[in-house]
Amino acid sequence: MATLSRKRVSKAKSFPKGVGYNIPIPRDLLGSPAWLAMSHQCRKLVDALMMEWANHGGEENGNLKVPYDQLQARGLRRETVLDAVVEAKALGIIDAVRGQRSYGSRRSPSVYRLTWLGTPRNGLTATNEWRAIKTKEEAAVRVRNAVAELERERAIKRAIRAQRAAERDARRTALGAAA
């Protein structure tokens, strides 16, 4: 068997040329309970964030913005995007700062950070929150707790909307009776 020169071995091990910007994913992350516990929807979200990171040459980690339309184009349903964000955050794969749903000039989109990568602009090194999860069971518990908290938040919002609708209906009925 012929031995290869160091140059050829190095070239074979290097990132592929002509395929665009590459994103490093540590081997430890790929085999971690957090990574293996991700649902398909969560994985689509993380893939979209990695694509956004690569599109900005690795310079925008911590300020990654992925609109719902872009996520929808990758196969996520609008109704499940927030669930995927909550799951990925619970697993320590991403850090997300939720934006505000508003109209007009007051929009503030959600921004994301991939935790296994540093943020060059802030000088923050990788935080690797996913390393805190040691077992599949712990990952499942974290996801269940995060989803339950999100569901509680949604239930409160539904109750507030129902209360406001009832008050609105009562006002309309009172105005109709007065006329």
Residue pairs with C-beta under 8 A, 6 or more apart in sequence:
4 12
15 22
16 22
20 54
21 54
21 55
21 57
21 58
22 54
23 50
23 53
23 54
23 58
23 117
24 117
25 50
25 116
26 116
28 131
29 35
29 116
29 128
29 130
32 130
32 131
32 133
33 133
33 134
33 135
33 136
33 138
33 139
34 91
34 92
34 93
34 130
34 133
34 139
35 91
35 93
35 130
36 136
36 139
37 91
37 133
37 136
37 139
37 140
37 143
38 46
38 87
38 88
38 91
38 93
39 84
39 87
41 76
41 80
41 83
41 84
41 87
42 84
42 87
42 88
42 91
42 93
44 71
44 74
44 75
44 76
44 84
45 66
45 71
45 76
45 81
45 84
45 85
45 88
45 94
46 88
46 93
46 94
46 114
47 74
48 66
48 70
48 71
48 74
48 76
49 64
49 66
49 94
49 112
49 114
50 114
52 60
52 64
52 65
52 66
52 112
53 60
53 61
53 64
53 114
53 117
56 64
58 117
58 120
59 120
59 121
60 121
61 113
61 114
61 117
61 118
61 119
61 120
62 95
62 111
62 113
62 119
62 121
62 122
62 124
63 111
63 113
63 119
63 121
64 111
64 112
64 113
64 114
65 109
65 110
65 111
65 112
66 112
67 109
68 78
68 81
71 81
72 78
76 84
82 150
83 147
83 150
85 94
85 96
85 98
85 110
85 112
86 146
86 147
86 149
86 150
87 143
87 146
87 147
88 94
88 96
89 95
89 96
89 146
90 142
90 143
90 145
90 146
90 147
91 130
91 133
91 139
91 142
91 143
92 115
92 128
92 129
92 130
92 131
92 132
92 133
93 114
93 115
93 116
93 129
93 130
94 112
94 113
94 114
94 115
95 112
95 113
95 115
95 127
95 129
96 110
96 111
96 112
96 113
97 110
97 111
97 112
98 110
99 107
99 108
99 109
99 110
99 111
100 106
100 107
100 108
102 108
113 119
115 126
115 127
115 128
115 129
115 130
116 126
116 128
116 130
117 126
118 124
118 125
118 126
133 139
133 142
